[in-house]
Amino acid sequence: MRLSKIVTRTGDEGKTGLGDGTRVGKDDLRIAAIGDVDELNSSIGLVLAENLPGSVKEPLLAIQHDLFELGAELCLPGQSRIVADHVSRIDENLEKMNADLSPLREFVLPGGSRAAALCHLARTICRRAERSLVALSRIEKVGPESLKYLNRLSDFLFILARKVNRESGCGDVLWKPQKG
């Protein structure tokens, strides 16, 4: 599919089209989920714009492609484009990255290096996208692996933030509870 015209004016009345031609309100839960997944993908683009080790760029690029697949799945009700292999790939990357990180004994605050802070921002957007997908799944069929994928992806982004901070020399930013 090629878009030859971006400004169509078909959404001026507050409706938009799904891939199957169905017109729905722009506030529809499916459209909200598509928007959250799109925002997540854009936030990962921000992470990729940072100076990152090559070992993390490749998985992030693959994740961007996966998120486009998820957007396509959401745009075409009844399709399942995210499959168990997508979830397995995230799990494998989680294992690799987490293997050389020290165990946590405290909660981690978002921050440290700019790249790590952007990973944390992407993680929170991922959690929102996951909540949107859960809400949609309560009223419509959603691909079963898609929920697993977003859940694992938020974990991946948390671990990635820790790895990026460690490699930049910042280390984890730990929460220090106030005594009250």
N, C-alpha and C positions, 0 to 999 in steps of 0.2 A: 504494500500500500504506500503510495506516495502522496504527500500533501502538496498540492500545487497552489492552494489558496488557504492562507491562515485565517484571515478575517472573513468569516462566513455570515456573521450576524444572526445565526440560527439560535444563539443562546441569549439573545437580548431580552427574552421574556422569562428568564430564570429557569430554563430547561436546557438539558444537554442530551446528546445521543450516546448510547452504548454501542459497542461493536456490532451487535445484532440488529441495530436500527431502532431499538426501543428508546423512546424519549422519557426521561425522568427529570425530576426537579434537581437543581444544583445542590439542594440540601439533603438529598437522598443519602441514606447510610452507605450505599455502594459508592457513591461519588465522594463522600467524605473519606472512605477507606482508600480509594484511588488517589485522592489528594494527599493523604498522609504518607502513602507509599512513595509518591512522587517527591514530596518534601524530604523524606528520608534519603532517597536517591541523590537529591541535590546536596544534602548535607554531607553525604559520603564523597561527592565531588569536591566539596570544600576540603575535606580531610586529604584527598588525593592531591590537592593543589599545594599541600605542604611538602617540605623536604623530608621524605620518609625513606626508610630502608627498602630496597627492592623486594625483600622477602615479604613485605606486607602489601606492597602495591598490587601484585598479581591477584591475591585473594580479594582485595577490595574491588578491583575491576570486574572480577567474576561476579561478585555480589551485586554490582550495579546492573549487570546483565540479568541476573536472577530477579532483581527487583522490577526490571522491565517486563520479564515474564509474568511476575505476580500482577503487575498492572494490567497486562493483557488478559490474564485469567479473570481479574475482577471486571474488566470491560466486556467480557463475553460470558454472561451467566451460564453456569452449568459446566464450564471447562475446568480442568485441573492441569495446570502447567508446571506447578511446583510439585516435585515428586521426591521420594525418599532419598534419591541420590543427592539432591540439593542439600537436604538436611545432613546427610552423611559427610558431605564436603565441609560444611560449617563445623561439624563435630571434630573432624580430622584437624582442621586449622586451629580449633580451640585447644586440642590436646598438644599440638606442636608449640603453640605460643605459651601456654600455661606451664609447660614442663620446666622451663628455666626461670620462672618467677617464684619469689619467696612466698610462703604461705601468709595469708592475711590474718592479723590478730585484732585489727581495728577497722572501722569503716573508712572508706576512701572518699575524699571530697573531689568533686570535679575540678580539675586544674592541673597545675604543673606547667608543662610546655604548652604552647599554643596548639600544636597538633593533638596532644592528649586532650586538651579542653574541647577541641572540635570533635574528637571521638566520643567524649561524654555527651556533647550536644546531640550527636547522631544517635547515641544510645537512648536518650530521652525521647527523641522523635520516633525511634523504633518502637518504644513502649507505647506511645500514643497510637501508632499505626496498628500495633497488636490489639490495643483496646478497641479500635474502630472495627477491626476484622472480627473480634469476638462479638461485638454488638451486632454486626451484620449476620454473623453465623446463627444468631438466635432467631432470625426471621427468614433467612434464606440459606440455601446450601452454599458452603464455602469448601474449597479443596482442603482435605484433612491435613495435608503436609504443610500448607501455607501457614497455619497457626504455629506449628512446630518450628518452621523456618524462622519466623519473626522472633519467637521466644529465644531460640538459639543465637540469632543474630545480635540481639541486645547483649547477651553474655559475651559474644565474640568482641563486640565494640568496647565493653568494659575491660576485657583482658587486653585488647589492643591498646587502650589508653595506658594501662599499666606498663606494657612492653615499651611503648613509645617514650613514656616518661623515664623508664629505666635506661633506655639507650641514649636518651638526651642528657643523662646525668641528673635529672630532676628527682627521680624517685617518686614514690607515692606521696600524695598530700593526705595526711591522716587527720581524721576528725578528732578533736580534743574536746570531750564533753565538758561543759561548764559545771562547776560545782555550785549548787544552788541551795 
